[in-house]
């Protein structure tokens, strides 16, 4: 993989580690509530188990991407980048928030492109 592809994959992995922290540990804190536009602290408390589960999945995506860099395997990177892209597309579609597409899917798509260059 090219250096630029590795840098982009690393960026996507770090993004997902950040999502893990937001969803697993900061969901009910002001930073999590603001980031996700939650309607109230009470709502955040009621949904924190779901958010933690979602955060764990983001951690698995990050781990897979980091593993692909560690073993220098483009196929593994492609698999996890496609997973991230699909998650970003679905998340944006289901929530009607283009920001999700821009933040999650676009970096993964860029990394995918540079995996082939």
VOGU-3710 file (C-alpha; in Angstrom, 3 decimals, decimal comma):
1> xxxxxxxxxx> 0,000/0,000/0,000  1,170/3,524/-0,705  2,168/5,847/2,101  -0,816/8,066/1,361  -3,193/5,095/1,508  -1,730/4,089/4,870  -2,101/7,648/6,196  -5,741/7,773/5,071  -6,481/4,342/6,564  -4,870/5,477/9,810
11> xxxxxxxxxx> -7,031/8,617/9,778  -10,209/6,550/9,350  -9,099/4,213/12,148  -8,410/7,144/14,481  -11,797/8,623/13,635  -13,461/5,380/14,681  -11,469/5,213/17,897  -12,762/8,721/18,598  -16,324/7,575/17,850  -15,762/4,700/20,290
21> xxxxxxxxxx> -14,778/7,161/23,028  -17,716/9,444/22,282  -20,263/6,641/22,252  -18,924/4,450/25,048  -17,649/7,025/27,517  -18,953/10,500/26,643  -22,509/9,748/25,472  -24,139/11,154/28,639  -21,613/13,979/29,054  -22,073/17,455/27,543
31> xxxxxxxxxx> -19,581/16,656/24,731  -21,503/13,520/23,679  -24,908/15,148/24,002  -23,779/18,098/21,873  -21,914/16,006/19,289  -24,869/13,739/18,620  -27,559/16,388/19,044  -29,328/14,428/21,762  -32,538/16,017/22,984  -31,800/15,721/26,711
41> xxxxxxxxxx> -29,554/14,259/29,375  -32,403/11,889/30,259  -32,574/10,615/26,683  -28,804/10,111/26,732  -29,095/8,085/29,935  -31,896/5,957/28,478  -29,907/5,164/25,345  -26,384/4,841/26,736  -26,317/1,028/26,489  -27,223/1,202/22,797
51> xxxxxxxxxx> -24,592/3,890/22,227  -21,937/1,840/24,029  -22,726/-1,129/21,802  -22,416/1,085/18,741  -19,119/2,431/20,078  -17,795/-1,084/20,469  -18,543/-1,786/16,796  -16,668/1,370/15,843  -13,750/0,049/17,864  -13,839/-3,191/15,874
61> xxxxxxxxxx> -13,713/-1,214/12,630  -10,715/0,744/13,925  -8,995/-2,458/15,055  -9,500/-4,056/11,653  -8,061/-1,039/9,872  -5,059/-0,869/12,196  -4,538/-4,607/11,749  -4,540/-4,167/7,962  -1,732/-1,619/8,293  0,201/-3,810/10,725
71> xxxxxxxxxx> 0,139/-6,838/8,433  0,320/-4,686/5,271  -2,683/-6,406/3,697  -4,648/-4,412/1,163  -7,503/-6,939/1,053  -8,129/-6,612/4,774  -7,989/-2,810/4,472  -10,451/-2,874/1,579  -12,898/-5,028/3,549  -12,934/-2,694/6,552
81> xxxxxxxxxx> -12,987/0,470/4,426  -16,000/-0,867/2,535  -17,688/-1,633/5,881  -17,028/1,936/7,045  -18,306/3,354/3,752  -21,537/1,351/3,941  -22,033/2,371/7,576  -21,529/6,023/6,620  -23,953/5,812/3,701  -26,602/4,017/5,744
91> xxxxxxxxxx> -26,145/6,294/8,750  -26,509/9,381/6,591  -29,535/7,984/4,775  -31,317/6,731/7,889  -30,784/9,924/9,882  -31,132/12,302/6,926  -27,848/13,956/7,998  -25,370/14,530/5,180  -22,744/15,331/7,821  -22,515/11,620/8,665
101> xxxxxxxxxx> -21,674/10,859/5,052  -19,045/13,589/4,943  -17,400/12,640/8,243  -17,534/8,854/7,980  -17,940/7,703/4,375  -15,901/10,299/2,472  -12,588/9,614/4,285  -13,128/5,869/3,816  -13,883/6,356/0,116  -10,722/8,446/-0,291
111> xxxxxxx> -8,704/5,731/1,440  -10,304/3,134/-0,855  -9,306/5,138/-3,929  -5,721/5,487/-2,763  -5,490/1,770/-2,061  -5,750/1,292/-5,822  -3,212/3,954/-6,816
//
